[in-house]
Amino acid sequence: MKEEQQNEVEEQDETLYEHHKFEAGEGQKPLRVDKFLMNFIENATRNKIQKAAKTGNIYVNEEQVKQNYKVKAGDVVQVMFEHPPYEFLLTPENIPLDIVYEDDTLLVVNKPAGMVVHPGHGNYSGTLINALVFHFENLPNNSSDRPGLVHRIDKDTSGLLVVAKTEQAMTYLSKQFFDKTSEREYVALVWGNVEEDQGRVEGNIGRHPKNRLQNTVYEGQDADQKGKPAVTHYRVLERFGYVTLVSCKLETGRTHQIRVHMKHIGHTLFNDERYGGERILKGTSFSKYKQFVDNCFKILPRQALHAKTLGFIHPKTGKAMSFNSEIPDDIQACIEKWRHYAKNQKEVL
C-alpha cells in the first residue's frame, strides 16, 4: 500500500502544466528558441527564457530542447512548469470598483485605463477579476473559467463592461455578444484626416505572423484559415487636421479589433504604442509641432480609446438597457489640445 502511495506522489511530482504554446508559421526561418519566445511572450526577458531552457522547461514537438535549438516552420513550442499558470490562482483583492449599475443578476462597471481585466502572463494581481472575486461571492465562470466575465477590453482602454452574477445571466449575456445583438460604441482619436464621414471596415483578424503581441487583418485565401471575421462601423465626430475623433461600433468583438481595423485603413490610434501610434504619423516637420505632439502624449500616455456606450437585453426582465460613460479626463484633455491647435491653424491660414 505504501509503495502505491509513493508511486502516486512521484506521478504527481512529474505533472507538468502548459504555460505557453506557439506554432511556428509557414514562413518561419530558423531562429533560436529563446529569441523565438521573446517575440511571442509579453513581458518576458531573455534571461527568464534561458533559465527556463536550462531547467528543461522548454519543449519543441514534445521533446525537451536547449536555448540554442533552432525553431523552424511547423514546430510546436511549449513552455511547461510543475505549477499551474498563475492566472488560474485567483487572489481576492480589495480594489475599489466604479459600479455604474447593479442588481441581483448583473453589474456594469466603468474600468479605468491601466487595469487589466483578467490575470495573465506578467499581470497576476490588480486585475478587474481580482477585485470582482473580493467584492462578490459565487460568480459564475465563463467558458475560460473566468468569474463573471462576459466580455473584455484591453488594459489601456477605459470604459464599460457588463459582469454576470448568475449562471443564467452568463449564458444569456454571452449569447447576445456571440449573436452580435449587444451594442458597443467606442470613442477613438486616430492619426490622419478620415475623409469619409462614415464607413465600414471588414477584414478577418488573427495573430500577426511575426509578432504575437499584435493582431493583423488577413485577406484573400489566407483570411478564413488565419483570421476570424470582424466588422467595425465608424463615424467621424470631429476633425482636427492631423488627427480625427471617431465613434466606432463593433459588430464583432475580436481582440484589438478597433486598433487593428483603424490601422488597416491607415488611421492608427493616437499613442497606441503596440501598433505604432506613439510616433508622429501625420503632420509637419517643425520642431514646435513635435513638441506639441509630445505634450499630447504626456497628457494621454496610452491609446486614445474609450468604451463609451454599452447596451444589451436584461437576462431576467427582458428589457433593453443602455449605459453611457463620460470620456475620461486624459482623453478629453488631449482632444481639447488638438481642438485648440486646429483652430489656431485655421486662423493662421
Phi, psi and chi 1 to 4 in degrees:
 res  aa     phi    psi   chi1   chi2   chi3   chi4
   1 MET       -  -44.5 -176.8   69.1  177.5      -
   2 LYS   -60.7  -38.7  -79.1 -174.9  179.4  178.4
   3 GLU   -64.6  -40.4 -169.7  176.3  -12.5      -
   4 GLU   -63.1  -43.6  -73.9  178.6    9.4      -
   5 GLN   -62.2  -40.5  -72.1  176.6  -19.3      -
   6 GLN   -62.9  -41.5 -177.4   64.2   31.9      -
   7 ASN   -61.5  -40.2  -74.2  -19.6      -      -
   8 GLU   -60.6  -44.2  -84.5 -174.8   20.9      -
   9 VAL   -61.9  -44.5  170.2      -      -      -
  10 GLU   -62.7  -40.5  -74.2  173.8   -2.9      -
  11 GLU   -64.7  -39.2  -76.2  173.5   11.1      -
  12 GLN   -65.0  -38.8  -73.2  170.7   -1.6      -
  13 ASP   -64.4  -27.4  -73.5  -13.7      -      -
  14 GLU   -86.6   -3.6  -70.5  171.3    1.9      -
  15 THR   -65.8  130.3  -59.7      -      -      -
  16 LEU  -116.3  142.5  -70.2  174.4      -      -
  17 TYR  -112.2  132.9  -62.8   88.7      -      -
  18 GLU   -76.9  123.4 -178.0 -178.4  -85.1      -
  19 HIS  -101.3  -32.6  -76.2 -127.4      -      -
  20 HIS  -146.1  147.4  -59.6  -76.4      -      -
  21 LYS  -147.6  126.1 -177.3  177.9 -178.8  179.8
  22 PHE  -135.9  143.9  -51.5  107.2      -      -
  23 GLU  -111.4  125.8 -176.0  172.7   -9.2      -
  24 ALA   -68.3  131.7      -      -      -      -
  25 GLY   -71.0  172.3      -      -      -      -
  26 GLU   -59.5  -34.6  -67.0  173.9   11.1      -
  27 GLY   -89.7   11.2      -      -      -      -
  28 GLN   -69.2  119.4  179.3   65.8   54.3      -
  29 LYS   -85.6  151.6  -66.3  177.3 -178.5  176.2
  30 PRO   -49.8  126.5  -27.9   35.8      -      -
  31 LEU  -147.8  135.3 -178.5   67.6      -      -
  32 ARG   -52.2  140.6  -80.9  174.5   59.8  117.2
  33 VAL   -63.4  -32.4   70.2      -      -      -
  34 ASP   -68.2  -39.0   53.1   -6.1      -      -
  35 LYS   -68.2  -39.1  -70.8 -175.0  176.9  179.5
  36 PHE   -58.4  -48.0  175.5   83.5      -      -
  37 LEU   -68.5  -30.6  -71.9  171.2      -      -
  38 MET   -60.2  -32.7  -81.4  -72.9  -68.7      -
  39 ASN   -76.2  -16.8  -67.0  -25.7      -      -
  40 PHE  -114.4  -21.4  -72.2   85.8      -      -
  41 ILE  -105.6  119.1  -58.2  177.0      -      -
  42 GLU   -68.7  140.4 -168.1  171.7    3.2      -
  43 ASN    64.6   15.4  -59.6  -36.7      -      -
  44 ALA   -88.3  147.7      -      -      -      -
  45 THR  -110.7  155.1   63.4      -      -      -
  46 ARG   -62.5  -35.0 -172.9  132.6 -179.8 -134.8
  47 ASN   -61.7  -43.3 -173.1   44.0      -      -
  48 LYS   -65.4  -41.1  -78.3 -176.3  179.6  177.3
  49 ILE   -66.3  -42.2  -69.5  170.3      -      -
  50 GLN   -64.9  -36.4  -72.2  177.7  -22.3      -
  51 LYS   -64.3  -41.5 -172.7  178.0  177.3 -176.6
  52 ALA   -62.0  -37.9      -      -      -      -
  53 ALA   -67.1  -43.1      -      -      -      -
  54 LYS   -64.2  -32.3  -75.1  175.3 -175.5  173.8
  55 THR   -90.1    8.7   50.7      -      -      -
  56 GLY    76.7   28.5      -      -      -      -
  57 ASN   -99.1    0.6  -64.3  109.5      -      -
  58 ILE  -108.7  129.0  -64.4  179.8      -      -
  59 TYR  -123.0  142.5  -71.2   72.2      -      -
  60 VAL  -126.2  123.2  175.5      -      -      -
  61 ASN    52.9   41.7  -56.0  -33.3      -      -
  62 GLU    69.1   15.6  -59.8 -174.8   -8.7      -
  63 GLU  -117.9  137.9  -63.7  -74.0  -23.3      -
  64 GLN   -63.6  139.3  -83.4 -177.1  -12.7      -
  65 VAL  -133.7  160.5  -62.6      -      -      -
  66 LYS   -92.4  172.1  -65.8 -179.1  178.6  178.5
  67 GLN   -67.5  -18.4   70.8 -120.2   33.7      -
  68 ASN   -91.1    5.3   61.7   -4.7      -      -
  69 TYR   -61.7  136.3  174.4   87.9      -      -
  70 LYS   -93.6  114.5  -63.7  -78.1 -178.4   72.4
  71 VAL   -73.8  135.9  176.6      -      -      -
  72 LYS  -127.7  170.9   57.5 -171.3 -179.1  -59.5
  73 ALA   -53.1  133.5      -      -      -      -
  74 GLY    89.9  -12.0      -      -      -      -
  75 ASP   -66.2  141.3  -82.6   -9.1      -      -
  76 VAL  -106.5  114.9  175.8      -      -      -
  77 VAL  -104.3  129.1 -177.8      -      -      -
  78 GLN  -126.0  144.0  -67.7  170.2  -72.4      -
  79 VAL  -112.3  118.1 -178.3      -      -      -
  80 MET  -119.9  138.7  -47.1  -79.8  -75.9      -
  81 PHE  -133.6  167.0  -70.7  103.5      -      -
  82 GLU   -82.5   -5.0  -68.9  174.2   -1.5      -
  83 HIS  -117.2  151.4   59.6   84.6      -      -
  84 PRO   -64.0  156.4  -14.8   27.6      -      -
  85 PRO   -56.3  139.1  -24.7   34.2      -      -
  86 TYR   -60.5  -25.4  -67.8  118.2      -      -
  87 GLU   -65.4  -15.9   54.3  -99.7   43.5      -
  88 PHE   -92.3   -5.0  -63.9  118.0      -      -
  89 LEU  -100.3   81.5  -53.5  175.1      -      -
  90 LEU   -78.6  123.6  -72.5  175.0      -      -
  91 THR  -108.6  120.1  -53.8      -      -      -
  92 PRO   -61.6  134.0  -20.6   32.5      -      -
  93 GLU  -132.7  136.1  -66.3  178.9   52.9      -
  94 ASN   -79.5   75.5 -172.3    7.5      -      -
  95 ILE  -106.6  128.9  -58.5  166.8      -      -
  96 PRO   -61.9  144.7  -15.5   26.8      -      -
  97 LEU  -118.2  139.3  -69.9  171.1      -      -
  98 ASP   -90.8   91.9 -179.3    3.6      -      -
  99 ILE   -90.1  116.9  -61.4  174.6      -      -
 100 VAL   -83.0  -35.4  176.1      -      -      -
 101 TYR  -154.5  145.0  171.4   85.0      -      -
 102 GLU  -152.5  139.7 -178.1 -175.8    0.2      -
 103 ASP  -141.6 -166.4   60.2   26.8      -      -
 104 ASP   -77.7   -4.2   59.5   -8.1      -      -
 105 THR  -107.3  -36.4  -57.5      -      -      -
 106 LEU  -157.2  170.4   56.7   85.7      -      -
 107 LEU  -142.5  153.9   64.4  141.7      -      -
 108 VAL  -116.3  125.1  176.0      -      -      -
 109 VAL  -116.2  150.7  -63.8      -      -      -
 110 ASN  -103.7  103.6 -167.5   17.6      -      -
 111 LYS   -80.8  130.9 -174.6 -170.2   83.3   66.5
 112 PRO   -77.3  156.4   27.5  -32.6      -      -
 113 ALA   -63.9  144.1      -      -      -      -
 114 GLY    98.1  -15.8      -      -      -      -
 115 MET   -93.8  125.2  176.2 -175.7  -94.3      -
 116 VAL   -76.4  141.9  177.1      -      -      -
 117 VAL   -73.6  -46.7  170.4      -      -      -
 118 HIS  -136.6  153.4   59.8   74.9      -      -
 119 PRO   -58.8  145.9  -24.1   34.6      -      -
 120 GLY  -163.9 -176.4      -      -      -      -
 121 HIS   -55.4  121.1 -175.7   77.8      -      -
 122 GLY    87.4  -10.7      -      -      -      -
 123 ASN  -134.6   82.6  -63.6  -68.7      -      -
 124 TYR  -100.7   -7.5  -57.2  119.2      -      -
 125 SER  -142.2  168.5   63.8      -      -      -
 126 GLY    74.7   13.1      -      -      -      -
 127 THR   -89.9  167.9   75.3      -      -      -
 128 LEU   -59.4  -40.3  177.9   65.5      -      -
 129 ILE   -67.5  -37.4  -75.5 -171.1      -      -
 130 ASN   -57.6  -39.0  -68.9  112.0      -      -
 131 ALA   -70.2  -43.2      -      -      -      -
 132 LEU   -61.9  -44.1  -72.7  171.4      -      -
 133 VAL   -71.9  -17.5  -65.0      -      -      -
 134 PHE   -77.1  -45.3  177.8   89.6      -      -
 135 HIS   -83.4  -22.7  -66.4  -71.5      -      -
 136 PHE  -133.3  134.0  -57.7   96.3      -      -
 137 GLU   -95.1  151.7  -67.6 -178.9   -3.5      -
 138 ASN    57.0   40.1  -56.6  -41.8      -      -
 139 LEU   -69.1  140.8  -71.7  173.4      -      -
 140 PRO   -72.6  145.4   28.7  -34.9      -      -
 141 ASN   -84.0  144.9  -78.1  -23.2      -      -
 142 ASN   -85.0 -171.7   65.8   11.3      -      -
 143 SER   -65.3  -16.7   57.8      -      -      -
 144 SER  -103.9   18.3  -58.8      -      -      -
 145 ASP    60.8   35.0  -69.9  -31.4      -      -
 146 ARG  -109.2  116.1  -72.6  170.7  176.7  146.3
 147 PRO   -60.4  125.6  -20.6   31.6      -      -
 148 GLY    77.1  -14.1      -      -      -      -
 149 LEU   -79.9  117.6 -147.3   60.2      -      -
 150 VAL   -94.8  -38.5  177.9      -      -      -
 151 HIS  -152.7  177.9   60.9  123.4      -      -
 152 ARG  -146.2  164.0   60.1 -166.6  177.8  113.1
 153 ILE  -131.0  160.4   55.3  179.2      -      -
 154 ASP   -65.5  159.6  -62.5  -28.9      -      -
 155 LYS   -51.2  -50.3  173.7 -174.4  175.0 -178.4
 156 ASP   -94.4   13.9  -72.3  -34.9      -      -
 157 THR  -100.1  133.1  -60.4      -      -      -
 158 SER   -97.2  164.1   52.2      -      -      -
 159 GLY   131.3 -165.4      -      -      -      -
 160 LEU   -86.6  138.1  -61.2  174.2      -      -
 161 LEU  -137.0  142.0  -75.6  160.6      -      -
 162 VAL  -100.7  139.0   61.5      -      -      -
 163 VAL  -122.4  132.0  176.0      -      -      -
 164 ALA   -87.2  137.5      -      -      -      -
 165 LYS  -106.2  -11.8  -68.5  171.7   75.3  175.0
 166 THR  -131.4  161.0   66.8      -      -      -
 167 GLU   -60.0  -42.0  -67.8  -75.3   -4.9      -
 168 GLN   -60.4  -44.0 -179.4 -152.5   11.9      -
 169 ALA   -65.1  -40.0      -      -      -      -
 170 MET   -60.4  -47.5  175.7   65.3   75.3      -
 171 THR   -64.2  -46.6  -58.2      -      -      -
 172 TYR   -67.3  -45.9 -165.4   86.9      -      -
 173 LEU   -69.9  -41.5  -70.7  167.3      -      -
 174 SER   -59.9  -37.6  -63.5      -      -      -
 175 LYS   -65.4  -38.4 -170.8  173.0 -172.1  -55.5
 176 GLN   -62.4  -41.5  -72.4 -175.9   58.9      -
 177 PHE   -67.7  -39.3  -81.4   80.1      -      -
 178 PHE   -66.5  -39.2 -179.0   78.2      -      -
 179 ASP   -82.7   -1.3  -68.4  -18.8      -      -
 180 LYS    65.3   32.0  -52.5  169.6 -168.4  172.0
 181 THR  -100.1   -8.9   56.9      -      -      -
 182 SER   -76.3  158.0   59.2      -      -      -
 183 GLU  -109.7  124.9  179.2 -164.1   -6.8      -
 184 ARG  -136.5  118.7  -75.5  169.0  -69.8  169.0
 185 GLU  -122.3  132.0 -178.4 -178.2    8.4      -
 186 TYR  -115.8  154.1  -68.1   68.5      -      -
 187 VAL  -112.4  132.6  169.7      -      -      -
 188 ALA  -138.4  144.1      -      -      -      -
 189 LEU  -104.0  122.4 -171.3   68.1      -      -
 190 VAL  -122.3  155.7  -58.2      -      -      -
 191 TRP   -71.4  142.4  -81.4  107.7      -      -
 192 GLY    91.4  165.0      -      -      -      -
 193 ASN   -91.8  108.4  179.3   33.1      -      -
 194 VAL   -74.2  107.7 -179.4      -      -      -
 195 GLU   -70.5  -44.2  -66.7 -178.0    3.1      -
 196 GLU   -75.0  139.9  -60.9  -67.4  -29.8      -
 197 ASP   -66.0  -29.6  -72.3  -19.4      -      -
 198 GLN  -154.9  161.2   56.8 -172.6   25.4      -
 199 GLY  -169.3  175.8      -      -      -      -
 200 ARG  -129.4  128.8 -178.9  177.2 -171.8  -89.8
 201 VAL  -110.7  121.7 -172.4      -      -      -
 202 GLU  -125.8  125.7 -177.0  170.3    5.1      -
 203 GLY  -174.4  131.3      -      -      -      -
 204 ASN   -63.0  133.7  -73.8   26.5      -      -
 205 ILE  -110.4  133.7  -69.2  176.4      -      -
 206 GLY  -151.1  176.4      -      -      -      -
 207 ARG   -60.7  140.7  -71.3  -77.3 -170.8 -170.9
 208 HIS   -66.7  135.0 -165.5  -72.8      -      -
 209 PRO   -65.0  -26.0   21.4  -31.6      -      -
 210 LYS  -111.1  -15.9  -66.8 -177.4  179.3  176.3
 211 ASN  -135.6  101.7 -174.5  -15.6      -      -
 212 ARG   -66.5  -14.5  -70.7  -75.8  -65.3 -169.6
 213 LEU   -81.7  -10.3  -55.4 -176.9      -      -
 214 GLN  -113.4  158.0  -72.4 -173.6   10.0      -
 215 ASN  -112.0  165.4  -79.5   -9.2      -      -
 216 THR  -148.8  167.3 -169.3      -      -      -
 217 VAL   -93.0  130.0  171.0      -      -      -
 218 TYR  -106.3  135.9  -75.7   96.3      -      -
 219 GLU  -127.7  167.5  -64.2  176.2  -56.0      -
 220 GLY    72.5 -144.8      -      -      -      -
 221 GLN   -66.9  -28.3  -66.0  179.3  -21.2      -
 222 ASP   -77.2  -15.6  -73.3  -17.8      -      -
 223 ALA   -53.8  -54.0      -      -      -      -
 224 ASP   -72.5  -30.9  -68.5  -27.0      -      -
 225 GLN   -75.8  -38.5  -68.6 -179.5  -24.4      -
 226 LYS  -105.9  -10.7  -63.4 -176.4  177.7  178.8
 227 GLY  -138.8  166.9      -      -      -      -
 228 LYS  -110.0  143.6  -67.4 -179.7  179.5  178.1
 229 PRO   -55.1  138.5  -23.5   33.4      -      -
 230 ALA  -147.2  137.7      -      -      -      -
 231 VAL  -134.8  129.3  177.7      -      -      -
 232 THR  -125.9  132.8  -55.4      -      -      -
 233 HIS  -106.1  131.4  -59.0  -91.1      -      -
 234 TYR  -123.4  156.4   67.8   85.0      -      -
 235 ARG  -144.3  131.8  176.1  172.0   54.4   88.3
 236 VAL   -74.4  129.3  170.4      -      -      -
 237 LEU   -98.1  -40.5  -60.9  175.1      -      -
 238 GLU  -162.0  142.1 -159.9  169.0  -11.0      -
 239 ARG  -110.9  135.6  -68.4 -173.6  174.6   89.1
 240 PHE  -121.1   21.3  -55.1  122.2      -      -
 241 GLY    89.1  -82.4      -      -      -      -
 242 TYR   -87.5  -13.8  -61.1  132.3      -      -
 243 VAL  -136.3  160.6  -63.9      -      -      -
 244 THR  -135.6  138.4  -53.8      -      -      -
 245 LEU   -92.7  123.0 -172.4   65.1      -      -
 246 VAL  -127.2  155.7  -65.4      -      -      -
 247 SER  -104.1  133.5  159.0      -      -      -
 248 CYS  -122.7  128.4  -66.5      -      -      -
 249 LYS  -111.1  131.2  -76.4 -166.4  173.5 -177.1
 250 LEU   -90.6  129.2  -66.1 -178.0      -      -
 251 GLU   -93.4  -28.9 -162.7  172.6  -60.0      -
 252 THR  -126.7  173.7   53.2      -      -      -
 253 GLY  -131.9   67.5      -      -      -      -
 254 ARG   -85.3  156.6  -52.3  -59.1  174.5 -157.8
 255 THR   -59.1  129.0  -57.9      -      -      -
 256 HIS    60.7   24.7  -59.7  173.7      -      -
 257 GLN   -53.9  -53.0  179.6  169.8  -39.0      -
 258 ILE   -64.0  -41.9  -67.6  170.9      -      -
 259 ARG   -61.2  -42.0  -59.8  163.4   71.4 -177.0
 260 VAL   -73.4  -46.2  173.2      -      -      -
 261 HIS   -65.0  -41.8  -90.7  174.0      -      -
 262 MET   -68.5  -36.5  -65.9  -48.3  -69.4      -
 263 LYS   -64.8  -38.7  179.3  176.4 -178.6  174.2
 264 HIS   -60.0  -33.5 -177.8   64.1      -      -
 265 ILE   -96.1   13.7   62.7  169.4      -      -
 266 GLY    88.8   18.6      -      -      -      -
 267 HIS  -132.8   69.1  -62.7  -70.5      -      -
 268 THR   -58.0  143.3  -56.0      -      -      -
 269 LEU   -62.3  140.8  -96.6   63.6      -      -
 270 PHE   -61.6  127.9 -172.9   78.3      -      -
 271 ASN    59.6   30.2 -150.6   12.4      -      -
 272 ASP   -87.3   93.7 -172.6  -10.8      -      -
 273 GLU   -60.2  -40.2 -173.8  176.8   -6.3      -
 274 ARG   -64.1  -29.9 -176.6  164.1  -65.2 -172.6
 275 TYR  -111.1   15.6  -71.5   92.7      -      -
 276 GLY    90.1    8.0      -      -      -      -
 277 GLY   -82.0   -0.4      -      -      -      -
 278 GLU   -85.9    0.6   85.1  -71.2    7.8      -
 279 ARG  -102.2  159.9  -58.4 -169.4  -57.0  -87.0
 280 ILE   -76.4  108.5  -64.8  176.5      -      -
 281 LEU   -97.8  -19.8  -60.3 -179.7      -      -
 282 LYS  -141.5  147.4  -63.2  -71.3  179.4 -177.5
 283 GLY   129.3 -165.9      -      -      -      -
 284 THR   -92.4  174.9   71.3      -      -      -
 285 SER   -99.5    5.2   57.0      -      -      -
 286 PHE   -66.3  139.9  -63.1  135.8      -      -
 287 SER   -65.3  -29.4   56.5      -      -      -
 288 LYS   -63.1  -40.5 -122.7 -178.6  175.3 -179.1
 289 TYR   -67.0  -41.7  173.3   72.6      -      -
 290 LYS   -59.7  -42.5 -176.1 -178.9 -177.4  -59.0
 291 GLN   -63.6  -40.0 -174.9   61.7   54.1      -
 292 PHE   -61.2  -46.8  164.5   76.2      -      -
 293 VAL   -64.9  -42.0  175.5      -      -      -
 294 ASP   -58.6  -39.2  -75.3  -17.8      -      -
 295 ASN   -64.7  -37.0  -72.7  -21.9      -      -
 296 CYS   -63.8  -41.8  -71.3      -      -      -
 297 PHE   -61.7  -37.9  -73.3  156.4      -      -
 298 LYS   -68.2  -39.1  -74.3  174.1 -173.9  173.2
 299 ILE   -66.1  -38.9  -71.7  170.3      -      -
 300 LEU  -122.7   82.4 -179.4   63.4      -      -
 301 PRO   -83.0   44.8   30.8  -31.6      -      -
 302 ARG  -164.0  174.7   60.5  167.9  176.2  119.9
 303 GLN   -67.5  143.0   70.1 -104.2   14.8      -
 304 ALA   -82.6   77.3      -      -      -      -
 305 LEU  -143.3  128.5 -174.3   61.9      -      -
 306 HIS  -136.9  127.0  175.7   65.5      -      -
 307 ALA   -79.3   93.1      -      -      -      -
 308 LYS   -82.5  -43.0 -167.7  173.5 -170.0  -56.2
 309 THR  -124.8  140.2  -55.2      -      -      -
 310 LEU  -139.3  127.7  177.8   64.4      -      -
 311 GLY  -135.0  144.5      -      -      -      -
 312 PHE  -163.6  168.9   51.6   82.8      -      -
 313 ILE   -91.9  129.9  -56.1  -61.3      -      -
 314 HIS   -65.4  130.8 -166.3  -77.1      -      -
 315 PRO   -62.3  -27.9  -16.7   27.7      -      -
 316 LYS   -98.0  -45.3 -159.3  170.3 -179.1  179.8
 317 THR   -89.9  -20.8   66.2      -      -      -
 318 GLY    76.6    5.5      -      -      -      -
 319 LYS   -86.1  146.9  -70.0 -177.9  179.2  177.8
 320 ALA   -74.1  131.3      -      -      -      -
 321 MET  -122.3  141.0  -54.7 -166.6   79.0      -
 322 SER  -139.6  135.8 -175.6      -      -      -
 323 PHE  -127.6  144.7  -59.5   92.5      -      -
 324 ASN  -131.6  138.4 -169.5   56.4      -      -
 325 SER  -122.8  149.6   60.9      -      -      -
 326 GLU   -69.3  147.6  -65.3  -65.3  -39.8      -
 327 ILE   -65.4  128.6  -65.2  174.2      -      -
 328 PRO   -60.2  158.1  -17.3   28.6      -      -
 329 ASP   -58.1  -38.9  -68.8  -16.0      -      -
 330 ASP   -66.6  -42.5   56.3   -4.6      -      -
 331 ILE   -68.7  -42.1  -66.1 -178.8      -      -
 332 GLN   -62.0  -40.8 -167.6   59.6   50.5      -
 333 ALA   -64.6  -38.7      -      -      -      -
 334 CYS   -66.4  -42.1 -172.8      -      -      -
 335 ILE   -59.8  -44.4  -69.9  169.2      -      -
 336 GLU   -61.9  -40.2  -68.4  -61.9  -24.1      -
 337 LYS   -63.3  -44.1  -84.9 -171.1   79.4   71.4
 338 TRP   -67.8  -36.8  -85.1  105.9      -      -
 339 ARG   -62.3  -44.5 -172.7  177.0  -77.3  137.9
 340 HIS   -64.5  -41.8 -177.5   69.9      -      -
 341 TYR   -62.7  -46.6  178.7   86.3      -      -
 342 ALA   -63.8  -38.4      -      -      -      -
 343 LYS   -64.0  -42.8 -175.9 -177.5  175.3 -175.1
 344 ASN   -65.1  -37.3  -75.5  -12.1      -      -
 345 GLN   -63.0  -41.8  -70.5  -64.5  102.4      -
 346 LYS   -64.6  -39.0  -75.9  178.4 -176.6  175.9
 347 GLU   -66.7  -35.9  -73.5  175.8   -1.9      -
 348 VAL   -65.7  -41.1  169.8      -      -      -
 349 LEU   -70.5      -  -66.8  171.0      -      -
